[in-house]
Amino acid sequence: MKYHHIGIPTRTPREGETYLEKFRLYATDHRLNPYGIQWMRYEPDSPLPELIKTVSHVAFEVENLEQALEGKEVIIKPNSPSRGVRVAFIVEDGAPIEFIEFMK
């Protein structure tokens, strides 16, 4: 696996946010800064776990999402937030971790 981005919860609107209706959140593009920071702003009724909405997460690109999830505590099951991308979240030692698989 390799580092992809860090997601940081915020309450401050940011220029260039994209809205993900399914998750009721706004997110910036991590590629627009040299450190891979993705600011994430959640609506009060976002269905995502409180841990994701309140604690920063690190995201890693993986070759095989199911294999990366084996034996882990999954808090967001595999889903596709955008075309060609599958993601899932786990908890590791109290911290949320995102795995991302790009479909080929």
C-alpha distance (Angstrom), angle and dihedral (degrees) to the residues before:
residue distance angle dihedral
M1 . . .
K2 3.79 . .
Y3 3.80 135.4 .
H4 3.81 113.9 -89.7
H5 3.83 108.7 166.8
I6 3.77 146.8 -42.1
G7 3.80 118.8 -115.4
I8 3.79 115.2 -148.4
P9 3.81 121.0 -169.6
T10 3.80 114.6 -131.1
R11 3.78 139.9 169.9
T12 3.80 93.0 -153.0
P13 3.82 118.0 97.3
R14 3.81 111.6 -123.9
E15 3.78 130.7 -155.3
G16 3.80 113.2 -100.3
E17 3.80 97.3 21.2
T18 3.79 117.8 164.1
Y19 3.79 118.7 -144.8
L20 3.80 119.3 -134.1
E21 3.81 103.7 -163.9
K22 3.81 95.2 -171.1
F23 3.81 90.4 60.9
R24 3.82 96.9 29.3
L25 3.79 93.1 -128.4
Y26 3.78 140.9 121.6
A27 3.80 119.0 -138.6
T28 3.79 135.1 -176.4
D29 3.80 123.3 -137.5
H30 3.81 109.6 -94.8
R31 3.81 89.7 -152.6
L32 3.80 91.9 68.4
N33 3.81 94.3 77.0
P34 3.81 131.3 47.1
Y35 3.82 95.0 -117.0
G36 3.78 101.2 52.3
I37 3.82 95.9 -113.5
Q38 3.80 115.3 169.1
W39 3.80 113.8 -169.8
M40 3.80 111.5 -148.8
R41 3.80 123.0 -162.4
Y42 3.79 116.7 -172.6
E43 3.79 128.5 -156.3
P44 3.83 113.4 -127.6
D45 3.81 91.2 -108.4
S46 3.81 96.0 48.5
P47 3.82 107.6 142.0
L48 3.80 93.3 -142.1
P49 3.82 121.1 113.1
E50 3.81 115.8 -85.6
L51 3.82 90.0 -120.1
I52 3.82 90.5 61.8
K53 3.82 92.0 46.9
T54 3.81 94.9 49.9
V55 3.82 108.9 29.8
S56 3.81 127.3 59.6
H57 3.78 115.4 -113.7
V58 3.78 133.8 -154.0
A59 3.80 117.8 -137.7
F60 3.78 125.6 -150.0
E61 3.79 129.0 -168.7
V62 3.80 111.4 -128.0
E63 3.80 133.1 -171.7
N64 3.81 95.2 -138.4
L65 3.80 119.5 25.0
E66 3.80 96.6 -165.7
Q67 3.79 91.7 50.2
A68 3.83 91.5 49.1
L69 3.82 89.8 52.8
E70 3.81 96.3 51.5
G71 3.79 110.8 123.1
K72 3.82 93.2 -0.3
E73 3.81 130.5 122.0
V74 3.81 100.9 -108.5
I75 3.81 114.7 -156.2
I76 3.83 97.7 170.4
K77 3.79 115.0 34.1
P78 3.82 120.8 -136.7
N79 3.79 111.8 -69.5
S80 3.79 139.5 155.2
P81 3.82 114.0 -115.9
S82 3.81 90.9 175.9
R83 3.78 139.0 8.0
G84 3.79 114.1 -68.2
V85 3.80 94.5 9.5
R86 3.80 131.1 101.6
V87 3.79 123.2 -173.8
A88 3.79 140.1 178.0
F89 3.80 134.9 175.4
I90 3.79 130.5 -136.1
V91 3.79 134.4 -179.0
E92 3.79 117.4 -122.5
D93 3.80 117.9 -177.1
G94 3.82 89.9 -24.6
A95 3.81 95.7 -48.5
P96 3.81 126.2 109.2
I97 3.81 115.4 -121.2
E98 3.80 125.1 -170.9
F99 3.79 123.8 -150.2
I100 3.80 118.0 -159.6
E101 3.80 126.3 -165.1
F102 3.80 120.2 -170.2
M103 3.77 109.9 -149.9
K104 3.77 114.9 -132.2
